[in-house]
Amino acid sequence: MPRPTAAQLAYGCATVVLVTLALLLASGASSSATVGVVCLAALAMGVLVAVTAPTPRRARGPVPAGTSRSYRAPTRTTRADDAAAEERVGGHVRR
């Protein structure tokens, strides 16, 4: 599993703090059991927000000169190219 980004951690922490305050104020909790349940619910909500927060996309690699990122020219390989690649790698590919 990839590590969370700084933005995901910030969203999750802010959610935990805000949900805890909101639930404690709204419920008027006075017993320690109720406060514990509210804290666990806020923690679960914070984890959910952190996990579902969008992550940045990785770059695909260099783009050939004269083309934009949205268009990539299709690449064609021949059997000779495949054979040369197999020799370099040393593997066998069944067709």
C-alpha positions in Angstrom: 0.0 0.0 0.0 1.5 3.4 -0.9 2.2 5.9 1.8 -0.3 8.7 2.2 0.5 12.1 0.9 0.8 15.3 3.0 -2.6 16.5 1.6 -4.3 13.2 2.6 -2.8 13.4 6.1 -4.0 17.0 6.4 -7.5 16.2 5.2 -7.7 13.3 7.6 -6.5 15.2 10.7 -8.7 18.2 10.0 -11.7 15.9 9.6 -11.0 14.2 12.9 -10.7 17.4 14.8 -13.7 19.1 13.2 -16.0 16.0 13.5 -15.0 15.5 17.1 -15.8 19.1 18.0 -19.1 19.0 16.1 -20.3 15.7 17.6 -19.3 16.7 21.1 -21.1 20.0 20.9 -24.2 18.5 19.2 -24.5 15.5 21.5 -23.8 17.3 24.7 -21.8 14.2 25.9 -21.1 14.1 29.6 -20.0 10.5 30.2 -16.6 9.1 29.3 -18.2 6.3 27.3 -20.1 8.7 25.1 -17.0 10.8 24.5 -15.1 7.6 23.6 -17.7 6.6 21.1 -17.7 10.1 19.6 -13.9 10.0 19.3 -13.9 6.6 17.7 -16.5 7.7 15.2 -14.5 10.9 14.3 -11.3 8.8 13.9 -13.1 6.4 11.5 -14.4 9.4 9.5 -10.9 10.9 9.4 -9.4 7.6 8.1 -12.2 7.3 5.5 -11.5 10.9 4.3 -7.8 10.3 4.1 -8.1 7.1 2.2 -10.6 8.5 -0.3 -8.8 11.8 -0.9 -7.4 12.0 -4.5 -3.7 11.3 -5.0 -1.6 13.0 -7.6 -1.0 11.2 -10.9 2.5 10.1 -11.9 4.1 11.4 -15.0 4.1 9.0 -17.9 7.5 9.8 -19.2 9.1 12.1 -21.8 6.9 13.3 -24.6 8.4 13.5 -28.1 9.1 16.9 -29.4 6.2 18.5 -31.2 3.5 16.6 -29.5 1.3 17.4 -26.5 0.7 15.3 -23.4 -2.8 14.4 -24.6 -1.6 12.7 -27.8 1.0 10.0 -28.0 1.9 8.5 -31.3 1.3 4.8 -31.5 4.4 2.6 -31.5 4.7 -0.4 -33.8 7.1 -3.2 -33.3 8.1 -5.9 -35.7 9.1 -9.4 -35.0 12.7 -8.4 -35.5 12.3 -5.8 -32.7 10.7 -8.4 -30.5 13.5 -10.9 -31.2 16.2 -8.3 -30.4 14.4 -7.4 -27.2 14.3 -11.1 -26.2 18.0 -11.5 -26.8 18.8 -8.5 -24.7 16.6 -9.7 -21.8 17.5 -13.3 -22.3 13.9 -14.5 -22.0 11.7 -16.6 -24.1 8.2 -15.5 -25.1 5.6 -17.9 -26.4 3.2 -16.7 -29.0 
